Amino acid sequence: MKNRICVIFTGGTIGSYAEGNTVDLSSENKSILLELYKKRYGSSVIFDELRPLDILSENVQFTDLDAMVACLKAVNKGKYDGIIITHGTDTLCFTANLFSQIFCDYPLPVVFVSALYPLNDSRSFGVENFAGAVDFIEKENIGGVYVSFKNEGENLKIHLASRVIFAEQISGKCESVLDEELCEWKEGRFEFVNSPHIPSKDKLKEPRKPYGRYSLCKDIVTIRARSFLDFSFYNFGEKKPRAVVIELYHSGTICTAGEETNVLNFIDYCKAHGVQVILSPVDSRARVYSSAHELKDRCTIAYDMSFEMTVIKTMLALGDGRGIEEELNRNNFFENIYI
């Protein structure tokens, strides 16, 4: 009996066409991905198609996310062996991290696939990424949310959606926190990573609590630590955010010297305006630099998870009226690296 997979198309490069120096959404039949897959790998799987939207992922709006969530929620889970969602690479990590939370207890494998180049570009791994998702669904059949991606010069890898970070600059390389994916395709099978930071297959198969109601707060500002960052430019006038999430350096530090460059002064400014400040990422088991000692007493620290996940959790907490620290302490789908 053939496996049956529901494919949710949302656009992105994997649904685009290259013509000259321009990449845009294809006006052709979007099933070209399925046709290329069948041509290369055969017709051993039945695919049903859903198309809740068709956008380039850099243009995603909150209403688009709502449409994707509603589409997946409406799928008849008893009819399928798994779900594949096509998505653009630019904002893949945001949507993947979000779905890893609100669909943390999904009984079927939900696998995001994307491509750095359109399918008619010889450099594209779009079909390979799709095939990896199909194989993962067929061979492993582990519920939860994942990302299938092949980087140039590497084997295809399956990532935990809760660990995927923004694509590497210029190259677009897909990576996970600590550069540790869930498993890698080798010699016709998936080889799971043996690491204390990666859950075992048995752990992945354990039941998880449903996330519950979801709502995203839009009033968030994100800032990345950089040399000579002048916080005085962030001057809240008539409109202010509810929270500021600051991405720290890899060592869990940020400038605490000077005036305009001193994050402690900025934190005090935010506090005076009723704006919460969250710092991420911080390794709870690492030594603390002297410049960072005051930070944990002045604001909220997101420990042991990616900056991308911290943003998601902050938006979810404020959107649904929960405390941010409460949300950060929940480990819904292995987003905490110390599982």
C-alpha positions as CSV (number, residue, x, y, z in Angstrom):
1,M,0.0,0.0,0.0
2,K,1.4,3.4,-1.0
3,N,2.2,6.0,1.6
4,R,0.1,9.2,1.4
5,I,1.6,12.6,2.1
6,C,-0.1,16.0,2.2
7,V,2.0,18.7,0.6
8,I,1.3,22.3,1.7
9,F,2.7,24.8,-0.9
10,T,3.3,28.3,0.3
11,G,5.6,29.7,-2.4
12,G,9.3,30.7,-1.8
13,T,12.2,30.0,-4.1
14,I,11.3,26.3,-4.3
15,G,8.1,27.5,-6.0
16,S,9.9,30.1,-8.2
17,Y,11.3,30.4,-11.6
18,A,14.6,32.0,-12.7
19,E,14.5,34.1,-15.9
20,G,17.6,36.1,-16.6
21,N,18.8,37.9,-13.4
22,T,15.3,37.8,-11.8
23,V,13.7,35.2,-9.5
24,D,10.0,35.4,-9.1
25,L,7.0,33.1,-8.3
26,S,6.3,30.8,-11.2
27,S,3.0,31.3,-13.1
28,E,3.4,27.6,-14.1
29,N,1.6,24.7,-12.5
30,K,3.1,24.6,-9.0
31,S,3.2,20.8,-9.1
32,I,6.5,21.0,-11.1
33,L,8.2,20.0,-7.8
34,L,6.1,16.8,-7.6
35,E,6.7,16.1,-11.3
36,L,10.4,16.4,-10.9
37,Y,10.3,14.2,-7.8
38,K,8.3,11.5,-9.6
39,K,10.6,11.6,-12.6
40,R,13.7,11.1,-10.5
41,Y,12.4,8.9,-7.7
42,G,9.3,7.2,-9.1
43,S,5.6,7.2,-8.0
44,S,5.6,5.1,-4.9
45,V,3.9,7.9,-2.9
46,I,0.5,9.5,-3.2
47,F,0.6,13.3,-2.8
48,D,-2.3,15.5,-2.0
49,E,-1.8,19.2,-2.5
50,L,-2.9,22.3,-0.6
51,R,-2.1,25.9,-1.4
52,P,-3.1,28.3,1.3
53,L,-0.8,31.0,-0.1
54,D,1.8,31.7,-2.7
55,I,4.4,34.3,-1.6
56,L,8.1,35.0,-1.4
57,S,8.9,34.3,2.2
58,E,10.6,37.7,2.8
59,N,7.2,39.2,2.3
60,V,5.4,37.1,4.9
61,Q,2.8,38.8,7.0
62,F,1.0,37.8,10.2
63,T,-2.1,36.9,8.2
64,D,0.0,34.6,6.0
65,L,1.2,32.7,9.1
66,D,-2.3,32.5,10.3
67,A,-3.3,30.9,7.0
68,M,-0.5,28.4,7.2
69,V,-1.4,27.4,10.8
70,A,-5.1,27.1,9.9
71,C,-4.2,25.0,6.9
72,L,-2.2,22.5,8.9
73,K,-4.8,22.4,11.7
74,A,-7.5,21.5,9.1
75,V,-5.5,18.5,7.7
76,N,-7.1,15.1,8.3
77,K,-4.3,13.5,10.2
78,G,-5.8,10.0,10.0
79,K,-5.5,10.2,6.2
80,Y,-1.8,10.8,5.9
81,D,1.6,9.4,6.9
82,G,3.2,12.9,7.1
83,I,3.0,16.5,6.0
84,I,5.5,18.4,3.8
85,I,5.5,22.2,3.8
86,T,7.3,24.1,1.1
87,H,8.7,27.5,2.3
88,G,11.2,30.2,1.3
89,T,14.6,30.1,2.9
90,D,14.7,33.8,4.0
91,T,12.2,33.3,6.8
92,L,12.2,29.5,7.0
93,C,13.8,29.5,10.5
94,F,11.1,31.8,11.9
95,T,8.2,29.7,10.6
96,A,9.9,26.4,11.5
97,N,10.6,27.6,15.0
98,L,7.0,28.8,15.4
99,F,5.5,25.6,14.1
100,S,7.8,23.6,16.4
101,Q,6.0,25.2,19.3
102,I,2.3,25.3,18.4
103,F,2.5,21.9,16.7
104,C,4.9,20.4,19.3
105,D,2.6,17.4,19.9
106,Y,1.7,16.7,16.2
107,P,1.4,12.9,15.8
108,L,2.8,12.9,12.2
109,P,6.1,14.2,10.9
110,V,5.8,17.7,9.6
111,V,8.8,18.5,7.4
112,F,9.7,21.9,6.0
113,V,11.5,22.0,2.6
114,S,13.0,24.8,0.7
115,A,15.6,25.7,-1.9
116,L,18.3,28.3,-2.3
117,Y,17.8,28.3,-6.1
118,P,14.7,27.9,-8.3
119,L,14.0,24.4,-9.5
120,N,15.1,25.3,-13.1
121,D,18.5,26.3,-11.8
122,S,21.1,23.5,-11.9
123,R,22.4,24.5,-8.5
124,S,19.1,23.9,-6.8
125,F,18.7,21.1,-4.2
126,G,15.0,21.6,-4.0
127,V,14.1,18.2,-5.3
128,E,16.7,16.5,-3.1
129,N,15.3,18.4,0.0
130,F,11.8,17.2,-0.9
131,A,13.0,13.7,-1.4
132,G,14.7,13.8,2.0
133,A,11.4,14.8,3.6
134,V,9.6,12.0,1.9
135,D,12.3,9.5,3.0
136,F,12.2,10.8,6.6
137,I,8.4,10.4,6.7
138,E,8.5,6.9,5.2
139,K,11.5,5.5,7.0
140,E,11.4,7.1,10.5
141,N,7.7,8.2,10.9
142,I,8.5,10.3,14.0
143,G,5.9,13.0,15.0
144,G,7.0,16.6,15.4
145,V,8.3,19.4,13.2
146,Y,11.5,19.2,11.2
147,V,13.5,20.8,8.3
148,S,15.0,18.8,5.4
149,F,18.0,20.6,3.8
150,K,21.1,19.8,1.8
151,N,23.9,22.3,1.8
152,E,26.5,22.5,-1.0
153,G,29.1,19.8,-0.5
154,E,27.3,18.1,2.3
155,N,24.9,15.2,2.8
156,L,21.2,16.0,3.2
157,K,20.3,16.6,6.9
158,I,17.1,16.6,8.9
159,H,17.1,19.4,11.6
160,L,14.8,19.8,14.6
161,A,12.7,22.8,13.6
162,S,13.2,24.2,17.1
163,R,16.9,24.4,16.6
164,V,17.2,26.0,13.1
165,I,18.8,29.4,13.0
166,F,18.9,32.1,10.3
167,A,20.7,31.0,7.1
168,E,24.4,31.9,6.8
169,Q,25.1,35.2,5.2
170,I,25.6,35.1,1.4
171,S,25.9,31.3,1.2
172,G,22.4,30.6,2.6
173,K,23.7,27.6,4.4
174,C,21.1,26.0,6.7
175,E,22.4,25.3,10.2
176,S,21.2,24.4,13.7
177,V,22.3,25.5,17.1
178,L,25.7,24.1,18.0
179,D,25.9,23.0,14.3
180,E,24.2,19.7,15.4
181,E,21.4,18.4,13.2
182,L,19.1,15.5,14.2
183,C,20.2,13.1,11.5
184,E,22.1,12.8,8.2
185,W,21.4,10.8,5.1
186,K,24.2,8.3,4.6
187,E,24.4,5.3,2.3
188,G,20.6,4.9,1.9
189,R,19.6,5.5,5.5
190,F,19.3,8.2,8.2
191,E,22.2,8.2,10.7
192,F,21.1,10.0,13.9
193,V,23.6,12.2,15.6
194,N,25.0,10.8,18.8
195,S,25.2,13.9,21.0
196,P,24.0,14.8,24.6
197,H,22.3,17.8,23.0
198,I,20.2,15.8,20.5
199,P,17.2,13.7,21.5
200,S,17.2,10.0,20.7
201,K,14.5,8.5,18.5
202,D,12.9,7.0,21.6
203,K,12.8,10.5,23.3
204,L,11.2,12.0,20.1
205,K,8.5,9.3,20.2
206,E,7.5,10.1,23.8
207,P,4.1,11.9,24.1
208,R,4.3,15.7,24.4
209,K,1.8,18.1,25.9
210,P,-0.2,20.2,23.4
211,Y,0.8,23.8,23.2
212,G,-2.7,25.2,23.5
213,R,-3.9,28.5,22.2
214,Y,-1.5,30.6,20.2
215,S,-1.4,34.3,19.4
216,L,1.6,36.4,18.3
217,C,2.4,39.8,19.7
218,K,3.6,42.1,16.9
219,D,5.1,44.8,19.1
220,I,8.6,43.4,19.3
221,V,12.0,45.1,18.4
222,T,15.0,42.9,17.8
223,I,18.6,44.2,18.1
224,R,21.9,42.5,17.3
225,A,25.0,43.2,19.4
226,R,27.7,44.9,17.2
227,S,30.7,47.0,17.8
228,F,29.9,50.6,18.6
229,L,26.1,50.0,18.7
230,D,24.5,53.3,19.8
231,F,21.4,52.5,21.8
232,S,20.4,56.2,21.9
233,F,19.0,55.9,18.4
234,Y,16.3,53.6,19.9
235,N,14.2,56.5,21.3
236,F,10.6,55.5,22.0
237,G,8.3,58.4,21.1
238,E,4.6,58.0,20.4
239,K,5.0,54.4,19.6
240,K,6.9,51.9,21.7
241,P,7.3,48.2,21.7
242,R,6.2,45.8,24.4
243,A,9.6,44.1,24.4
244,V,13.1,44.4,23.0
245,V,15.0,41.1,22.3
246,I,18.7,41.7,22.0
247,E,21.0,39.1,20.4
248,L,24.2,38.9,22.3
249,Y,27.7,37.9,21.2
250,H,28.4,34.2,21.1
251,S,30.0,34.5,24.6
252,G,26.8,35.8,26.1
253,T,28.2,39.4,26.3
254,I,27.4,42.9,25.0
255,C,28.9,46.3,25.6
256,T,28.5,47.6,29.2
257,A,30.9,50.5,28.9
258,G,30.6,54.1,27.7
259,E,27.3,56.0,27.6
260,E,25.3,55.5,24.3
261,T,27.0,52.1,23.8
262,N,26.2,50.8,27.3
263,V,23.4,48.3,27.3
264,L,22.8,48.8,31.0
265,N,21.8,52.4,30.3
266,F,19.5,51.2,27.5
267,I,17.9,48.6,29.8
268,D,17.2,51.3,32.4
269,Y,15.7,53.5,29.6
270,C,13.4,50.6,28.5
271,K,12.4,49.9,32.1
272,A,11.4,53.5,32.6
273,H,9.2,53.2,29.6
274,G,7.6,49.9,30.6
275,V,9.4,48.0,27.9
276,Q,10.7,44.5,28.8
277,V,14.2,43.5,27.7
278,I,15.2,39.9,26.9
279,L,18.8,38.9,26.2
280,S,19.8,35.8,24.2
281,P,21.5,33.4,23.7
282,V,23.2,32.5,27.0
283,D,24.7,29.2,27.9
284,S,23.7,28.5,31.5
285,R,26.7,26.2,32.0
286,A,29.3,28.6,30.7
287,R,31.6,30.9,32.7
288,V,30.2,34.4,32.9
289,Y,32.4,37.3,31.8
290,S,32.7,40.2,34.3
291,S,31.0,42.5,31.8
292,A,27.9,40.4,31.9
293,H,27.5,40.0,35.7
294,E,25.0,42.8,36.1
295,L,22.8,41.7,33.2
296,K,20.8,38.9,34.8
297,D,19.7,41.2,37.6
298,R,18.5,43.9,35.2
299,C,16.5,42.1,32.6
300,T,15.3,38.7,31.4
301,I,17.8,36.1,30.2
302,A,16.9,33.4,27.7
303,Y,19.1,30.4,28.6
304,D,20.1,27.5,26.4
305,M,18.1,28.2,23.2
306,S,18.7,30.1,20.0
307,F,18.0,33.8,19.6
308,E,15.4,32.9,16.9
309,M,13.5,30.7,19.4
310,T,13.7,33.5,22.0
311,V,12.0,35.9,19.7
312,I,9.2,33.3,19.0
313,K,8.7,32.6,22.7
314,T,8.6,36.3,23.5
315,M,6.0,36.9,20.8
316,L,3.9,33.9,21.9
317,A,4.0,34.9,25.6
318,L,3.0,38.5,25.1
319,G,0.4,37.5,22.5
320,D,-1.4,35.2,24.8
321,G,-0.9,37.1,28.1
322,R,1.7,34.7,29.7
323,G,4.8,35.8,31.4
324,I,7.9,35.7,29.2
325,E,10.1,33.9,31.8
326,E,7.3,31.3,32.1
327,E,7.3,30.8,28.3
328,L,11.1,30.6,28.1
329,N,11.2,27.9,30.8
330,R,8.8,25.6,28.8
331,N,10.6,23.0,26.6
332,N,7.9,22.2,24.1
333,F,10.0,20.5,21.3
334,F,13.6,20.2,22.4
335,E,14.4,23.9,21.9
336,N,16.5,23.7,25.1
337,I,19.9,22.4,24.1
338,Y,20.3,20.6,27.5
339,I,17.5,18.1,27.0
